Amino acid sequence: MFTSITHHLHRRALFAILSNIQAGKLTLTMPDGETREFLGPNDGPSADMQITHRSGLARIIHDGKIGFCEAFMKGEVTSGDLAQLVELAVVQNDFVEENLKLSRVKTAFRKLVHSWRRNSREGSRRNIASHYDLGNTFYAKWLDGSMTYSSGIYENEQADLATAQEAKYRRLAELVDIQPGDRVLEIGCGWGGFAEFVGHNYDATLTAITISKEQHDFARDRIARAGLSDRVNISLTDYRDLDQHFDKIVSIEMFEAVGEAYWPTFFKTLSNCLRDGGRAALQVITIDEAIFDLYRYEGDFIQHYIFPGGMLPSMPRLEDPINQAGLRMVEEEGFAQHYARTLEDWRQRFLDAWPEIVTMGFDARFKRMWELYLAYCEGGFRGGSIDVKQILLVRE
C-alpha cells in the first residue's frame, strides 16, 4: 500500500511540473499505459518519453536529469528520439530540473565523488584511461577512418563524417598559420589524426603528446606506417612536464579533461612553451555561463558516467587564466550545430556496429549508456546549453 501511495504522489508531482513547461511538447506514457501530452506556450522541440517501470519514475522525481539517465541505462525509461528529448529539456532553462531532484543528499554525494577525481598527474592518467582505454578496436568500429574523436566541420550538406573531420583539421592548421620550418606542438593527440594530417600536408615538425597508453601506441604505429616518423614525434607525456619551445600549438578537445583547478596551469604551460608572438589554437567544448555554477556544483551524467574528472568551461571563466598567463585571445568561433551533426553520425554508426561491439564483451547497459551519452550531447548542442569553439591565442 505504501508503495502505491508513493507512486501516486510521484505521478502527481511529475504531472504538475510538466504542466508548466515553458516551450515545446512532450508526449508522456506512464507504466500503466496512460498517455498525456504537455504543451508549453512557446515554440520548441516535440519529444516523447515512455516510463516503463515505477522505479524509473521515482528516479526522475528524486534525481532529475541524472535520475532520468540512470533510469534509461536500467531500461526503465525510453524515447523514440533521445536527442530530441534532451533538447526539449534544455530549452526549459532548467525549470523542470529545479523542480525535481528531491534528494539533495545524493546530489551532494555525487559532488563529493566528482571532487575525488581531481586531475593531478596520477588522477589524469586514471581518468583518461577509464574512457579512452576501452580499446582501440571499440572506437574503430564507429569513428571514421581517421579515428578522430572530436567535432567535425561540415562545409556543405553533402559532406560525410570523414570529410568533416579533415575540414576541421585544415581550419585549425590555417588558424595557427603553420609555416615551413615551424615547430608545432599538439596537446592531447588522440589516435594521431591531426598529427598525420600535419605530417602529410605541411613542411613542419610536430610533437604530439598524450597520457593514454592505448592512444600513444596506436598513434606511434600509425605515424610509422605513414612514413612520417622523421617529422612527427608521438610522446607519452603530461602537458605539465613540457619544457620545450614551439612556434605553434594546437589542442583539440583536450581542455575539457584539464579540470578547473588546473586551468591556470594549462594556460601558463601554453605561454611558457610558445615563442614570443607564437600562436595557439584550441578547440574546446564550452557550457552556457548561465548554468555554469549549477553544473559546477552538481555535476552531470557525463562527469559521473562517461568522463570522470571532466569540466567544461564557460567563455567568461577563461578570460582571467588566459590573460594572467600572458596570452591574448584574438579569435573565437562557435559551431555547435556541426557538433550535433557529428554526434548524430557517431550515434548511428555506433548502433549500426553494435552487433560487432557486443562480441567484445560489452553488455546491454553499456549500449544504453553510450547511446544516451551521444544523444545527451547532441541534444545539448542543439538546445544551446553547450557549444564548441575554436579559439586563437597569441603570446604577447
N, C-alpha and C positions, 0 to 999 in steps of 0.2 A: 504493500500500500504506500509506504513512504517513497519507494522508487517511482511509483505512478504520480504521486503528488509533485515530486521534484521535477519529473519530466514535464508535467503540465505547466509548472512555473517557468521552466526553461523555454518552453514553447511560447508562452505568452510574452516573455521578455524579448525573445527574438522577433516576434511579430511586431511588437511595439516599437522596437528600434528600427526595423526595416520599413515600417510605415512612414518614417520620417527621412528616408534617403533624399539626398539633395539633387541627384541627377541620374538619368538613365533608367533602366528597367531590369528587375530581377524576377525570374520565374523560379519559384522555390517549391521543391517536392519534399514532403516530410516522410519519415519512416513508415507511416501508415498509408501512404499513397496520396494524401491530401496535397493538392497543388494550389499555390497562391501566387499572385503577381503583385509586385511592389513597383510603383512608378514615381519617379521624382519629378519635380516641377521644371527642371532644366534638362536640356538635351544631354545625352550621354550614351555610353555603350549599353547594349542589351545582352544579358547573360543568363545562364541557367545554373542551378545548383541542386543536386539531389543529396539529401541526408538519408543514408540507408540504414543507420543504426542510431539508437538513442544516445549511445556513448559519444557519437560524433557531435550531436547537438550539445551535449554537456561540455565537450572540449571547446567548442566555438564560444559558448557563453562565458566560460571561465578564463579562456586564454586568447580570445580574439584571433588575429591573423595566424599566430603560431599554433593556436588550437586547431584552426582550420587545416593548417599544413600537416599537423600530426594526425588529424582525423583522415585526411586524404591518404597519407602514407599507410595507414592501417586499413584502408578500404572502406571507411565508414562514411565518406563523402566523395562525391564525384561531380563532374561537369562535362558538358558536351564541348566546351571551349574554355580551357583553363586560363589561357592568356586573356581572353575577353572578360572573364570573371575577375581576374586580378586588376585589370584596367578599370572595371566598374568600381571596385573597392578603392582604387587610387583616387578617382575623381570625386569621392565623397569627402575629400580633405580631412580624413581621419575621424569624421563624425561617428561612423559605425564603430571603428576601433576603440574610440574613447568611451563609448557606452557599453562595451563588452569588458572583457578582462576582469572578472570579479576576483580572481586570485592574484592579488598583489604580492603575496609571498612567493609564488612561482616566478613572477617577473623579477623580483629581487634576487632570487636564487640563480636564475639564468644570467643576470648581470654579473653576479659573483663568478660563475663558471667562466664567462667570457673574459673577465679580468685575469683569470689564471692563465689565459692563453697569450700572454704578452709576447711580443716579437723580439725577444732577446736573440742572441745568435743561436742558442740551442732551441729556444721556442720557435723561431722562424723556420729552422730546419724541420722540426716536428710538425708544425702547422702546414708547411708546404708539402711535405711527404704525404700527409693524410689525404690530400686532394690529388696532387699530380702523380703520385707514385701508385695509383690504382693500376697502372700498367700501360705501356705504350700501345700495346695491341688493342686495349679497350678504346683509347682515344682515336686510334687509326680507323676504327670501324665507322665513325660518324663525322670526324673532321674532314676537311677537304684534303687533297693530296699533299698540300704544303704543310700539313699538321699545324695550322695556325689556330690559336685559341684566344682570339680577340676579335673585336668588331671589324667587319669589312666595310668598304665604301662602295656602294652600288651606283655606278656612274650613269646607268640607264635601267629601264625596266627589264631589258633582256639579259642583263649581267647575271652570271651564276656566282656561286659562293667562291670558287677559286679565283675568278676574275676580280671579284670584290676585294679579296684579300691582297692580291697583287697591287690593286689600285691604292689600298691603304698603305702598303709598304712604300710605294712610289711617292705618295704625298708626304710621308714622314721624311724620306730621304731628301725630297725637294725643300721641305720646311727648314731643315738644318743646313741645307745647301752644301752637300758633300762635294768636295773638290778633289782633283788628283793630288795624291800625296797626303791627304788628311789621315790623321789617326782618329779612329772612331771607336767609341765605347757603347755597347748595348748592355743595359742593366736589366736582367730578367729575360733571358733569350729564349725561354720555352724550348721547343724542339728544333730551333735553329732556322726557322723560315726566313726571318729578316736578315740573319747573318748570311745565308746563302744568296738571298736577293742582292745584297750589297756586294758580296764577293763576285757575282756574275756581272754586275752592271756598273761598278764604279772602280776606278783605279785608286783604291784606298786600302788601308789595313784596318781590320776590325778586331777588337777584343770583345767577346760576348761572355757574360757571366750568368751563372745560375747557382742555386743551392739545392736543386733537385738532382740527385744522383741518376735517376732514371732519364731525365731530360738531358743531362750532361752527356751521358754515354751515347744516347741516340743522336744528339746534335753533333758530337765529335765525329762519329762514324759517318754521318751524313755529309759533313764538310769534306772528310777524306775521300769519300766516294765521288764527290763532285770535283775533286782535284783542286780544292781551294785552301788546303792547309797552309800554304805559303803566305796567304794574306788574311786568313781568318783563324783566330785562336779561341777555342771554347774552353772556359775555365770554371772549375767548381769553386766559386769564390763568393763570399758575402760582400755586399756593397760597402760595408763599413771597414773592410780590410783593404780597400783600394788605395794605392799610393803612387799611381802614375798620372801623367797629364795627357789630355786629349784635346783635339780641335773641336770635335762634335760628340754629343752624347744623345742616344735615343733610348727611351724606356717605354715599353708598350704594355699597359695594364698590369704593371708590377706594383705600382704605388699603393694599390688597394690592400696589399699584404704588408705594408710597412708598419702600420699601427700608429695611432695619433701621437703617442708619446715619443715616437721616433721621427716624426715629420721634420723637425728642425735638423736632426742628424742627417737625414736623407738629402735635404737641400744644401746643407753645408758640404756634404760629400760631393755633390754636383759642382759646387763652386770651387772646391779645392782641386778637383780633377780637371776643370776647364782652364785653358789658357785665357789670358785677357782677350775679351771680345769673342770668346767661344760661345757656341750655341748648343742648347739642349732642347729636344722635342720630346714631350711626354704625351702619351695617350692615356687618359685617366677617366674612370667612371666616377661621376660626382652625384651627390644627393642634394635635393632641394634644401636650401638654407632654412625654409620654414619648418621643416620636420627634422632638422639635424639634431637638435637637443633631445627630442624624444627617441630618435634612432640610437643616439649615443648612450642614452640611459638604459633602454630596454633591450637593445639588440634586435635582431630579426631572424627569420628562418634561415637565411643564407649563412649568417655568422654561426648559428648553433649547429647546423647540419651539413653545410657544404664547405665553407671557407672559415675554419677556426682561426681566430686572430685577425680576420678581415675588418677593415674600417674604411668606409667611403668618406671622402672629404666633401664639404660644400665649397664652392669657389671662394666666398669671403674668408673662410677659415685658412685658406692657403696664402693669403696676402702677407701676413706677418712672417711666417717662416721663410717665404721666398725672399722678401726684402731684407730680412735680417742676415740672410746668407750672402748678401751682395749680388743677388740676381735681380733681373728686371723682366717682367712679363711683357712681351711686345706683341703677342698674337694669341688669340683664343677662338676656337671654332667648335661648335657642338653639332652632333649628327645622330641624335637619339633614335630617329626612325630607321636609320641604317642598322643600328644595333638590334632593334626589334626584328628587322628582316633577317639579320644574321642568326638570331636566336630561333626564329621560326624555321629557318633552313636546318639548323642543328637539331632541333627537336624532331623534325620529320625524319631526318637521316638516322637519329638515334632510335626512333620507333621502328623504322624500316630494318635496321640492323639488329633489333632485339633478338630474333631467333638465333643469331650467331653469338651475341653478347651473353645470352643466358647460359650457353655452354661453357663460359669462362668462370662459372661459379657464382654469378650474381643472381639474387633472388627477386621475387615479385615486389617486395618492399623497396629494394634498391631501384627497380624500374620506376615505381611510382614516385620515389623521392627525386630522381633525376628528371623525370618528365615534369614534375612540379617545379623543380629548380629552373629549368629552361623556360617554362611558361610564366613563372613568377617574375623572372627578369624581363621577359618580353612585355608583359603587361605593365611593368613599372616604367619601361622606356616609352611605351605608347601613351601611358597616362600622365607622364611628365614628372613623376616623383624622382626619377633618376635620369641622368644624361651621360653622354660620353663626349669628352673634349680632347682635341689636340691643342696643346699649349706650347708656345715657343718662349724659351727663356734665354737671356743673354747675360753673360758675366760682365759686369761693369769694369 
